[in-house]
Each structure stands twice: as C-alpha cells, then as structure tokens.
Amino acid sequence: MTAGGARHIPRRRFGQNFLVDDGVIAQIVAAIAPQRGDNLVEIGPGLGALTAPLAARLDRLQVIEIDRDLIARLRTQYPAGNLVIHEGDALEFDFAGLGRDLRVTGNLPYNISTPLLFRLAGFAGCIRDVHVMLQREVVERMTAAPGDSEFSRLSVMLQYRFAMEKLIDVPAEAFDPAPKVASAVVRLTPFAPLPHPARDETVFAGVVARAFGQRRKTLRNTLKGMVTAGQLAQLGIDAGARAQELSVADFVRIADAVAASS
C-alpha cells in the first residue's frame, strides 16, 4: 500500500521486484548482523521488507530511494523514527558523503546492477562491507574463477577490489512480482590493502576492458597496440591465451607494463 492507501504498482523502469519471503528476509538480516551503532545504508528500500527489521536493530538507518511514491510511504511509516531518506538515483549518489566504515545493503534492480557495482567499487575506501541481492547469474560471474566460462570483466574488476562470497540462493517466488530469473545474495568485503595494486588503475581498467571486448580472440589480438606478444612472454603470460584464462594478478602485471611504457 502507498501513503495514500492504494496498492503500489511496481514500476518496470525502476526494475521493481519486491522481496516478500519472511524466511529469506530473516536470512539476509542474519547475514548482515547489524549492530546498534553501525553506519548502514540500504539501496532501494522499496516496500520496506528489509528496512523494518534493519531499522529495529540500528540507532539510525539511511536509505536511497528514487521512487517518490515509495518515499512518501516510508515517511508515513517512519514519521519521527530513525530512518534517514535520501531521494535520488543510486548510480549518481555520493556514498562517501555518508561517512567512513559504511555498510551497504539492498535488493539491487537487475537493470542497473552492474553499473551500480562498479560505482560502489569506486567508494571501496569508505566501505566496510556490502550485502546485496542480485540476479544469480551476475553473482556467479562476480565470484567466478579464472578459466570458468562465467569469468568476465566484471569478475576481474570486482575481484581486484573485493573479497566476495555467495551467501544465499533466492528463488523467484520470494518476490512480488516474481522475476523470470533466480537471485542470490552476495557479500563483498573491500581489500585493505589491495593484494595486487595496479600502478595506474585507469590503465588497468582499460586493459581488462580491451581483453574481454572480444572474448573469443587471444590476447595477441585483443591487446594489439597496447602490448606485444614478446612483452607478454616476458611477463610469463601466453599471448595465445584468452582473457578468461588470466588471473587478476596477470592483468595487473600487463597493465603495469603498459603504464610503464606509456
């Protein structure tokens, strides 16, 4: 129900699928294990399935919501409570403005999950951990190992900055409306320090993007003009390999060589 009493109709443009399974909600809250003084923000609280149990365990909960009808509903539910509402698009939100040791959670809209994960990676320095629900195949790509068919640009860029663990499988029936795909909850914990810091992270991101731009082609072809087959051999990397066969450390070595020669 909305603040005006009418049922809220999920908006496709916002990718709204509302979590309604009490058992799954309890599992997610237990995985987060919120403590009273935690600095926690929920992305896309929606109808408040996670918001209510989280707010009950915290001195203050912050939420980011783009849907004005849902914001009005939240303000009616929490008129003078411990909920701080930030109206806006999470893809443009300044997470650093919420302070240090930030904990992030949310049921992320599938249509913006990948760019939102990249945005959160940019704020990793102020984040303690992230617990988010995503499309299961996205979680499988995030946590894939080199050599797996799911290993991708997303895998490398997130594994560069986070330790990741899939926690909970969530069936489509746990949502209203039910999506056409299964979901999963994943935990991301920023590395401090980074295990394989790149000399220039912009160059690193460019190398990874080029390498995965044409997955079927070998590094000799995808990285042509950036690094030679001879240079790859000097780094202990086979120029005939494909991007999904390399580790994060391999990509960092290539990027550092590219940065050093530019």
JOHU-V727035 format. One record per pair of residues at least 12 apart in sequence whose C-alpha atoms are under 6 Angstrom apart, sorted by the first residue. I is the first residue (numbers start at 0). J is the second residue. D is the distance in whole Angstrom. If there is no record, write none. Layout:
BEGIN
i={I,I}
j={J,J}
d={D,D}
END
This chain:
BEGIN
i={1,2,2,14,16,16,16,17,17,18,18,19,19,20,35,35,35,36,38,38,39,39,39,39,40,40,40,41,41,41,41,42,42,42,43,43,59,59,60,61,61,61,62,62,63,63,64,64,65,65,65,90,99,100,100,100,101,101,102,102,102,103,104,104,104,105,106,106,107,107,123,128,128,129,129,130,130,131,131,132,132,133,133,134,135,135,135,140,141,145,145,145,145,146,146,150,155,160,160,161,161,161,161,162,162,163,163,164,164,165,166,166,167,167,168,169,169,195,197,198,202,203,210,211,217,217,217,218,218,218,219}
j={72,71,72,108,174,175,176,174,175,173,174,173,174,173,56,57,58,58,101,102,60,101,102,103,61,62,103,62,103,104,105,62,63,105,63,64,81,82,82,82,83,84,84,85,85,86,86,87,86,87,88,115,125,125,126,127,126,127,127,128,129,129,129,130,131,131,131,132,132,133,189,187,188,186,187,185,186,184,185,183,184,182,183,182,181,182,183,154,154,243,244,245,246,243,244,243,247,189,190,187,188,189,190,187,188,186,187,185,186,185,184,185,183,184,183,182,183,248,251,255,254,254,242,242,239,240,241,238,240,241,238}
d={5,6,4,5,6,6,6,5,5,6,4,6,5,5,6,4,5,6,5,6,6,6,5,6,5,5,5,5,6,5,5,6,5,5,6,5,5,6,5,6,5,6,5,6,5,6,5,6,6,5,6,6,5,6,5,5,4,5,6,5,6,5,6,5,5,5,6,5,6,6,6,6,5,6,5,6,5,5,6,5,4,5,6,4,6,4,5,6,4,6,5,6,6,6,5,6,6,6,6,6,5,4,5,6,5,6,5,6,5,4,5,5,5,5,4,5,5,6,5,6,6,5,5,6,5,5,5,5,6,6,5}
END
